[in-house]
Amino acid sequence: MECPPQLSIKIPKKSDLPRNSSPWNIVELPIDILLMTVEDDEFLSCFSYLEKPFKSYDKNIGYVYFGSIGSEQGKKRKIALVKCSRGSADPGSSLSVVKDAVRVLRPRAVFSVGACRGLNCKETKLGDVVVSSKLITPSYKTPPGRDIGNLIRHIADGWKAPLEKPDEREVEVYPDGVILSIHKSDGEWSHKEIQRYPEAMAVEMEGGGKNFSSLLDRCS
């Protein structure tokens, strides 16, 4: 198996995370962006980009990590980072957590961050970045909201992959990716069934896309 290229940034370890929790009343709400992760490497990768990170606890959603990222017109974006359990509808998983997180944190946007499986090796390769411009399920198709759609189209402008040797691998960013979301309760999907969605560039298994997107529509 091919070894991945070395990164130019240092990904923290779980032991590097804040040990102490800050009181909830210091959290500035609403936040701008809520990041949902499942695996440790996804969570730690997102955490590494947070400026002045701290964690706090809410009885409805558990521990949330807060910080800021970037600067647009001189304004930092307030970020909340949450780690969910695997699955989509079980207690502690993405769908159940996001219901309470959206209500409490009132984010302007929610992103599910993680690894997806490419469906066409001629179009995408391991390590490429796919940003969902449309999420489809067996019974539902949804594009992002207008404001998020405008951002997605330019998401790769000026971005460079954080590689120690940038010439070692060319990383493509697909800001118009169509992602097929398969709910765990849908059971195992055959390759033939997935081929019914030729517009899909990648597939993910955690999202519960229909309910997830409907929830965000109601909360926006």
Summary of the structure (lengths in Angstrom):
residues: 220
radius of gyration: 17.6
end to end distance: 43.7
largest distance: 51.6
contacts: 586
relative contact order: 0.17
helix: 25%
strand: 31%
